Amino acid sequence: MNIKSFLGAKAYFLLVKNEYAANQKILFQVKYNMSFMDQTITNLSKFLYLNSDVTAIMYAKNEDMIEVSSHLTKVVSSVTSAIPYIHSVGIYNRNLDQTYSSGFPLFFKDQMLYEFINSDQALPKLKPIFRDIKKLVNGVTEPEYVFLFYIRNSG
């Protein structure tokens, strides 16, 4: 092995070592971000599940749109001001078989949710589900990719 080959191999080794270190830093940052997001969603879920405004919408026996709108506005403003990457909040009322949503039309009919309700599958709790929720922009349907987390009571 001549000196040029040795120096070339040494330079290549150093390059690979530096690239590996940079990739490790990126992976550690991704891991930290995922852990942070997971903890944030867990805390948010607890907050929402115990929130009186969510409870009022979730368990209402009669539909009062003024009340629903008022409660949903309070929930959304408190959530989105604290966690700006939350896209929307949806609440399903089993008594009225109705879903109320922010970020969509108020009476957004979430086909995926209704398919889960009508099947024998259990809704995954606090597990991210990757979805394309499709949005209408200037008359054209465009994809919008989000992670969805279901929070529900066990009853």
C-alpha positions in Angstrom: 0.0 0.0 0.0 1.5 3.3 -1.0 1.2 6.6 0.9 -1.5 8.0 -1.3 -3.7 5.0 -0.8 -3.1 5.1 2.9 -4.0 8.8 3.2 -7.0 8.3 0.9 -8.3 5.5 3.1 -7.6 7.5 6.3 -9.5 10.6 4.9 -12.4 8.3 3.8 -12.4 6.8 7.3 -12.5 10.3 8.9 -15.3 11.3 6.6 -17.4 8.3 7.4 -16.7 8.8 11.1 -17.8 12.5 11.0 -20.9 11.6 8.9 -21.8 8.9 11.5 -21.4 11.3 14.4 -23.7 13.9 12.5 -26.3 11.2 11.8 -26.2 10.2 15.5 -26.9 13.7 16.6 -29.8 14.0 14.2 -31.3 10.7 15.4 -30.9 11.7 19.0 -32.8 15.0 18.2 -35.5 13.1 16.4 -35.8 10.7 19.4 -36.1 13.7 21.7 -38.7 15.4 19.6 -40.8 12.2 19.4 -40.6 11.7 23.2 -41.5 15.3 23.7 -44.5 15.0 21.4 -45.6 11.8 23.0 -45.5 13.3 26.4 -47.2 16.5 25.2 -50.1 14.4 23.6 -50.4 12.3 26.8 -50.7 15.5 29.0 -53.1 17.1 26.5 -55.2 14.0 26.4 -55.5 14.0 30.2 -56.4 17.7 30.1 -59.0 17.2 27.5 -60.5 14.1 29.0 -61.0 15.9 32.4 -62.0 19.3 30.8 -65.5 20.4 31.7 -66.1 21.9 28.3 -65.2 18.6 26.6 -67.4 16.7 29.0 -70.3 19.0 28.4 -70.1 18.3 24.6 -69.3 14.6 24.9 -72.2 13.7 27.2 -74.9 16.2 26.3 -78.4 14.6 25.9 -79.8 17.5 23.8 -78.1 19.4 21.0 -77.7 23.0 21.8 -75.5 24.6 19.1 -74.9 27.8 21.1 -73.6 25.7 24.0 -71.5 23.4 21.7 -70.0 26.3 19.9 -69.2 28.1 23.2 -67.6 25.0 24.8 -65.7 24.1 21.6 -64.3 27.6 21.3 -63.0 27.5 24.9 -61.4 24.1 24.3 -59.7 25.1 21.0 -58.5 28.4 22.2 -56.8 26.9 25.3 -55.3 24.0 23.4 -54.0 25.9 20.3 -52.6 28.7 22.3 -50.5 26.3 24.4 -49.7 23.8 21.6 -49.6 25.6 18.2 -49.0 22.4 16.2 -52.5 21.0 17.1 -54.5 21.1 13.9 -58.0 20.5 15.3 -60.0 19.0 18.1 -62.9 16.6 17.4 -65.4 15.4 20.0 -67.8 12.6 19.5 -71.1 12.5 21.4 -72.4 8.9 21.6 -75.8 10.0 22.9 -76.5 12.1 19.9 -74.3 10.1 17.5 -72.7 13.4 16.5 -69.1 14.5 16.0 -68.2 18.2 16.6 -64.9 19.5 15.2 -62.7 22.5 15.0 -60.5 22.9 12.0 -63.3 21.4 9.8 -66.9 22.3 9.4 -68.5 22.0 12.8 -70.4 18.9 11.8 -67.5 17.1 10.1 -68.4 13.5 9.5 -65.2 11.6 10.1 -65.6 8.5 8.0 -62.6 6.7 9.7 -64.1 7.3 13.1 -67.5 6.0 12.1 -66.0 3.0 10.4 -64.2 2.2 13.7 -67.5 2.7 15.7 -69.4 0.4 13.3 -66.7 -2.3 13.3 -65.6 -4.6 16.1 -62.2 -3.0 16.2 -61.2 -1.0 19.3 -60.1 2.5 18.8 -56.4 2.8 19.4 -55.9 5.1 22.4 -53.0 7.6 22.5 -51.4 5.9 19.5 -50.6 8.2 16.5 -52.5 7.3 13.3 -51.2 8.8 10.2 -54.0 10.2 8.0 -54.8 12.2 5.0 -57.8 14.3 6.0 -58.2 16.1 2.6 -59.1 19.7 2.6 -61.0 21.8 0.1 -59.1 24.8 -1.2 -60.7 26.9 -4.0 -62.9 24.1 -5.0 -60.0 21.6 -5.3 -59.5 18.8 -2.8 -55.9 18.7 -1.5 -54.2 16.3 0.8 -53.4 17.4 4.4 -51.4 14.9 6.3 -51.9 14.8 10.1 -51.4 12.4 13.0 -54.6 11.6 14.8 -54.9 10.6 18.4 -58.2 9.1 19.8 -59.2 9.8 23.4 -62.3 8.0 24.5 -64.0 6.8 27.6 -64.1 3.0 28.0 -67.9 2.9 28.2 
